[in-house]
Amino acid sequence: MTALRNRNVGRSYRGEGLPEPPCTERFKLTIEYDGTDFYGWQSQPDVRTVQDELEAALRTIFQDRVVVYGAGRTDAGVHASGQVAHITLPRAFSLPRLVRGLNSILPRDVKILNGVAVPPTFHARFSARSRTYVYRVLRCERPLLTRFAWCPGFDWDDAVIARAVEMLRGRHSFISFSRTRPGEEGYICDIFDASWETDPEGSWFRITADRFMHRMVRGLMGALIDLGRGYYTPDDFHRLLEHPSRVSAVRVAPARGLVLVGVSYSAE
């Protein structure tokens, strides 16, 4: 695995430095993974990533490099139940056989849910219309949910948070809630939908947008919880949204509560 990772040193996101192979067959894959023990999606040297595990499994099958192009970069510790990626195979191969083969090789914390043939123009990232994330927060610790939820250790007001979440819909700059990352600019996102749902154990924050900036959902979640416990007022939250600032100091919620649940495409 180390040798494989070292080959990836210096490779930019999406594999821009590596030309796509001549297109024999292109497949879109839907992937689920428990991000706890991964250092994020994107291939990086000397750490375990989802992309590296997938590419290592593909190398085992094809004895050749097959680049996996993801719909988005999830950070270390972030999970996915609906990550999307595409691959272009070096030779013809049965899709059901490919999915079975990959799942027999991949570790237990990452699996291919399904696959479908797509046109050669399809790109998992650039063809995407929107992405949806869900963040889970609990009122008390639950051992069986610890890997997939955040328990802040204090209570919050769901009604106050739900009203603030309604402000998010539409087009806004999210500099106040994001962290800078090379290659990201503008920080303007179209929020197609946002909701705050509750159940007896806690709450769910669901958000769908055309794109997400680095740690944006976790920054929003931290600010919403701080609003709900009275650390911020509704006016404070409104100012963070309508008067964005790079120097805001919003809390960034832990990665473990965040799940990429789906990516949608225009043709769908």
N, C-alpha and C positions, 0 to 999 in steps of 0.2 A: 504493500500500500504506500510506503514511503516513497518508493521509486516513482509510482504513479503521481503522487502529489508533487514531487520535485519537478516533474515535467510541466506542471501547471504554473510554476513560479513566473510571475510577470504577466500572466494571461489576464486580460481585462474581462469585465463582466460580459456575458453572452458569448464569450469566445471571439470577440471582434477580430483579434489578431490571427484567428484560424479560419481560413475560408471554408465555407460549407462544401462538403464533398458533392460530386455529381449526384443529382437526386435520383435514386432508384425508388425508394419508398420512404415517405415521411409519415410518422405516427405521432399523434397527440396522446400523451399519457396523463392520467389523473393519479396523483400520488398522495399517500397519507404517511405522516411520520410523527413520532414522539420526539420533539426537539431537545429534550432534556440533556442528552449526552452528545449533542451535535454543536459544533461551533458555527451554526448557521447553515444556510443553503449553499452559498457560493464557495467554489473550490478555493482553498488556501493551503499554503505549504505547512506541513508538520502538524496539522490539526485535523480532527475528524469533521467532515462536512457531508451533507446529503448528496450534493452533486458528485463528490468523489466516490461515494459508495455506489451510486448508480453507474458512473462511468467505469468503475472497476468491474461491476457485474457484466456490463456490456462487453468489456474487453475479454472477459472469460468466455463469452458466447461467440464473439466474432474474431477473436485473436487480432483485433485491430482497434484503433482509437475511434470511439463514437462520442461526439460531444453532445451533452445534454443542455438544452437551452431552456431555462426556467422562466415562468411568468413574472417572478419577482423574488427579491432577496429577503428571506426571513432571517432575522438576527439569531444569535446564539440563544438557545433555550426556547425559541418560539416554535410552536407546533403547526401542523397543517393537516386538515382532513380533505382539502380540495386543491392542493397545489397542482399546477398544470405545467407540463414541459413538452417540448417536441424533440424528436431525434430524426436524423436522416441516415438510413441504413446503407452500408457499403454494398449490400447485395440483397436480393429478394429474400423475404423471410415471412413465415406465417405469423400473423399478429397474435392469435391465441397461444401459439407455441412460444412466442417471445415473452408474453406476460407470464406464462407458467414458468418459463426458464428463469426469468429475472427474479420472480418471487421465491424460487427454490434456492437462489444464491444470496439474495439480499438478507441483511440481518433482521432480527425480529422487530426492530423499531422503525423500519421503513418498508412500505409495500406499495405495489402498483395496484390501484383499485380497478382500473379499466384502461383500455386503449382504443383508438379509432384512427383509421387512415384519413389523412388530410391532404389538401392540395399542396404543391411545392411552394406556393406563396405564403402558406400559413406560418406565422411566427408566434410562439407562446407569449412573448412579451408585447411585441409591437402590434399584434392583431387583437389584443385584449381591449375590451370596452370598459370593464370595471373589475374591481376586486372587492371581496367582502371579508371583513375580519370580525371575530367575536372575542370579547374579553370577559372572563368569568371572575367574579369577586364573591367571597364567602364571608358570612358574619362570624363564623367560628371555624377553627381548624377541622378538617376532615381528612384523616390519613389516606383514604383511598383516592382523594381528589387533589392532594397536595401538589402533585406534578403538573396539574392542569388548571390551577386556580390560585388566586391571591387572597389571603386573609389579612387585612390591614391591622387588625387588633383594636378597632374602634367601630362604632356604629355610624351610619350616615342616613340622610334624609332622601329617600327615593324620589319623592315628589319634586323637591328642589332640583335634583339632578335631571329628572325627566324634562323639566321645563328648559333647562340649559341645553340639553341635547337637541331640542327643536331648533335652537339658534344655528346649529351646525349645517343644516341643509342649505344648499346653494353653493356659490363660488366664494371662496375666502383664501386669504394667505394664512398658512399655518406655521409661520416662522416661530411664533411664541411657544408652540408645543413640540417643535422638532429639534433635532440636533444636526449640525452641519456635517456633510459628507462630500468628498470630492466628486465632482460630476453632477451634483444636484444643484439646481438653480430655480429661481422663481417662487417656489413654495406655494404656488397657487394650485388649489385642488377643487374639483367639482364634487360636492357631496350629494350623491343621488338619494341616499336614504340614511337615516340614523335613528336609533331607537334605544330605549332603556326599559328592560323587562325585569320583572321580579318573580321570585318563587320563595318558598319557605326557608331555603338555605342561604339565599343571597340574591345577586343581581347579575344581569347580562347586558353588556354594551355591544350593540351590533352597528356596524358602519360600512357603507358601500360607497366607493369613490372611483373616479377615473384613474387616480394614482395616489400613492402614499409616500410621504417623505420619511427620512430616517428617524425611527422611534416616535413617529407622529401619534400613532394610536396609543402607545404607552404613555406619552406625554399628556394626551387628552384624558386618558383614564386617571392618571395621577391628579390632574387638575379637577376633574369631576368629583372624585372622592374627597378631595380637600374642600371643594365647594359644599358637598353634602354633609361634611362634619363641621362646617362653619368657619374654616380657615380662610376661605374666600367668600365674598358676597356675590350675589348675581351680577352686580355692576362690575366687580373685579373681573369676573369671567368674561363678561361682554367686552371689556376693554382689551383683554388678552386676544380676543377674536377679531375685533374691529380695528384695533390699533396695534398690529403685530410688532414685536420687537425681538431682536436676536438675544437681548440680554435678560429676557424673562427667566425666572428660576423655578419653573414648574417642576413638581415631582414627576419622575419617570417611574411608572409602575413596573413591577418585575416582569420579566419575559414569560414566566411560566403560565400566566393566565391568558396568553394571547394565542389565537388559532386563526390561520388563514383557511376559511371554510369554502371559498369558491372563487372562480375567475370566469367571467362571462365574455362572450364573443358576439360580434354583430350578427353573424349567420345563425346564432342560436336564438 
